Amino acid sequence: TVSAYLEVAQAQHVLTTYQDQKMASQGQVEAAKKRIELGTGNIFDLNDAQARTDSLESLELEAMNDLENKKRYFQRMLGIEIESVGSPSLDKTLAPPSPNN
């Protein structure tokens, strides 16, 4: 059960990473279009940025499918439906040991 949970959490992280990368790549496409409009860019840069965006979109879809499959498996193991799993927070502060000496 723990490994299934971790697989879902990892799949969520992978999906989020691809989504963030795709957004950044879409910004590069828009920037390349503006450079072409201004006469300072070229079509090769635009095509390259668009190809990266298309590739990331494909990876995003693959990650979405992977996440859905792992969620279904985890749900079957638990017998309950889940939307997402929480990821551990890394900004927690540990309490000092007691007694403090």
SVG drawing of the C-alpha trace seen along z (x, -y; Angstrom):
<svg xmlns="http://www.w3.org/2000/svg" viewBox="-14 -45 37 49">
<polyline fill="none" stroke="black" stroke-width="0.4" points="0.0,0.0 2.8,-2.4 4.5,-1.7 1.3,-2.3 0.9,-5.6 4.4,-6.6 3.8,-5.7 0.8,-8.0 2.7,-10.8 5.6,-10.4 3.2,-10.3 1.6,-13.5 5.0,-15.2 6.0,-14.1 2.7,-15.4 3.2,-18.8 6.8,-19.0 5.7,-18.4 2.8,-20.9 5.2,-23.6 7.7,-22.8 5.0,-23.0 3.9,-26.4 7.4,-27.7 7.8,-26.3 4.6,-28.0 6.1,-31.3 9.1,-30.6 6.8,-30.0 5.0,-33.4 8.4,-35.1 9.6,-33.6 6.4,-34.8 6.9,-38.4 10.6,-38.4 9.4,-37.3 6.8,-40.1 9.6,-42.6 11.9,-41.3 14.5,-40.1 13.6,-36.4 13.5,-33.5 11.2,-30.7 13.7,-28.1 13.5,-29.4 9.8,-29.3 9.6,-25.8 12.1,-24.6 10.1,-26.1 6.8,-24.7 8.4,-21.2 9.5,-21.4 6.0,-22.4 4.4,-19.6 6.9,-17.0 6.0,-18.2 2.3,-18.0 2.8,-14.4 4.8,-13.7 2.1,-15.4 -0.6,-13.2 1.5,-10.1 2.0,-11.3 -1.8,-12.0 -2.5,-8.4 0.2,-7.0 -1.2,-9.0 -4.7,-7.8 -3.6,-4.1 -1.7,-4.4 -4.6,-6.1 -7.0,-3.4 -4.6,-0.7 -4.3,-2.5 -8.0,-3.0 -8.6,0.8 -6.1,1.5 -7.8,-0.9 -11.4,-0.4 -12.0,-4.1 -11.9,-6.8 -9.2,-9.4 -8.6,-12.6 -4.9,-13.1 -2.5,-12.2 -0.7,-14.8 3.0,-15.2 5.2,-15.6 6.0,-19.2 9.6,-19.9 9.2,-23.2 8.3,-21.6 10.3,-22.6 11.1,-19.9 10.7,-20.5 13.8,-20.4 14.3,-17.2 13.0,-17.3 14.5,-17.7 16.7,-20.3 20.1,-19.7"/>
</svg>
